[in-house]
């Protein structure tokens, strides 16, 4: 049985380590905050100028002025700090963020990532994705394995405009987890969802990967 979005987020949360500074992208990646292991000290950073984001608020307790980069309402912690977005991007570009978990439209077999626009469709802006993949030490992508029309999203090359080249270290979908030891190596299939076999994954994928 394929993993749910929450199970995919829990898989990504296994990549967290004590003391990490982490940036979570829009969509499934935001769920990772719900699966930070108890007792682990992880600081969540947002591009719009916040360090130390708290959990999502309960209904009726939202503060419309307290939002993350995806414009979702969040909460603050006693240790939270606020600063300009310029300082926030300075943290990212300066290599001070240990891990970023992002969504994707396409991932190429060489680690290229496309996640910010589809030509011809309205785009609010590129956001911080390009800075994140260039400045963060490790990039984990969490996405659906195939597009709504069934097309493979893990493919030989990205057809959509790139967010970054050779920047993805791990890919998690509802079917499987792929990882590579470094950015000179190919991806390897390291884990399958329950009841999913490698042949099924290969049939749903056009990218080349190792078993």
N, C-alpha and C positions, 0 to 999 in steps of 0.2 A: 504494500500500500504506500503510495507516495506520501512524503512528509507534508504536514500542514505548514502554513506560513509561520505559525508560532514555533513549530519544531525546527524549521529552517533557521529562525532567529536564535533558537537555543543552541543549534550547531555553531553558528557564528560566535555566540557568547563564549564557547569553549576556547576561542582564540585570545580571550582577554587574560591579562596577567596583572598581578598586584602592582600598583603604582603606575599603571598605564594612563596616558591621556588619550582619549578616544573621541572620534567624530563619527556620528551616525547620520547616514543619508536619509532622504525622504522615502517613505513607503515601508516595505518589510524591514529595512535596517532599524527603524525606530523601535521596533519590538525587542531588539537586543537588550534595551535598557531594562526590560522585565526579567531578564535571565542572568543578570550579573550575580555570580556566586556569592552567597551570604558570607560576610566577613572580608570579602575582597575589596580593596581600596582602588576604585576606578573613577577617574574624573572625566565627565562628559563635556566636550567643548562644542560650541556652536559658532558658526561663521559670523553671525550678527552681533557677537560681542558678549558672550557669556561663558564662564568656566564654572563647572560644578552644577549641571542641571539636575533638578529633582525629577521625581516621577510625574506622569500625567496627572492633572487634578481630577478630583471626583466631580461628577455633574453638579452644577450649581455653584462650584467653588472656583471657577475659572477666572483668571485675571487677564482681560484682553490686552493689557500692556506687557504681559510676560509671555513671550513666544520664542520658539526656536527658529532656525533659518527656514524651515518649511512652513512657517506661520501657524504651527500647532501650539495651543496653549500648554504651558508647562508650569512647574513649580520650582521654587528656589530652596536651597539648603542653607544652613547656618554658615557653611563654608563657601557659598557661591560668591562670585565676583563679576562685576560688569565693567565693560570698557568699550572703546570704539571698535567698529568693524575693521578699521585699519590695523589696530593692534592685534585683532583676532587673526587676520590674514598674515600678519607678521609672524605669529606663532606657527601657522601652517607652513608658510614659505621658508621659515627658518629651520624646519625639520624637528619641531618640538612636539609633534603629535605622533604617538607610537603606532596607532592603528586607525584605519578608516574602514567602515562597512558601508558599501554603496549598492544601490540598485543598478540595473543595466538594461539597455535595449538590445545590445549585442556584445559578445565577448569573442575575440578571435583566438585561434589556437596559439598565437605567439604572445598573448597577453594584452593585445590592444583592447581598448574599452570605448564603446559608444553609449552614452547615456544622457545626452543633454538636449537633443532635438531630432525631430523627424522633418525633413524638408517638405515645405508646403503646409505645415501645421503651425498654429500659433504657439509661440514660445515666449514665456515671461522673461527669460534671460538665462544665461549659462550658469548663474549662481556661482558656487565655490568649487564645483566638481573638478575643473581643470587644475586649480591650485592644490586641491586635495591629492589628486593622483601624482602630481609632480613633487609635492613637498612632504607627504606622509611616508613613514618608513615601510609600512606594510598595508596592502590594500586587499580586502576581502569583498567579493561581490556576491550578493544574494539576489537571485532572480528566478522567474519561472523558466523552465527548461525550453519551452517553445512559445512562439507568438500565438495570438488568437486564431490565426489562419493555419496553424500547425507548422509554420516555418521554424527551422532550427535557429536558436539564438546564440548557441555556442557553435561557431562556424569557422571555416578556413581563414576568412578575413572579414572585417566589418564593412558593410556597404553604407552604413549611416556615417555622418560626420564624426570624426574621432574626438573623444574627450582627452584621451592620452594614449601614447604608444608604449607597448611593452611594460605595463604598469600593474597588471593583476597578478596577485600571488596565489589566491585561492578562489574557487568558484563553488558556490553552494546552490543547488536547485532542489526542486521537490523530489527528484529522482536519484541524485548522486552528489558526491563531493569530489572535486578535482583539486589537485595541488601540485605545485612544482617547487623544488628545493631552492632554485634561484632563477633569475630572469634570463638565463641563457639556456635553460632546460625546458623540455616539453611538459605539458600537464600530464599527470597520472591520475587515474581513477582510484581513489583510496577508500571510498565507502559507498554502499548502495542502500537506498531506502528499503525497508522490509518488504519482501515479496517482489522486488524489482531485480531483474538479472542484467548482466552486462550487455547481453545481446539486445535487450529492449532499449537500453541507454544508447547503444551504438546506432540503432535504427532511428532514434530521435535526434541524432547529432550528426552534423556534417564535418565538424572539426576533427582533426586527428589527435589521439591521445593514447597514452600508454596504459596498460592494465597492471 
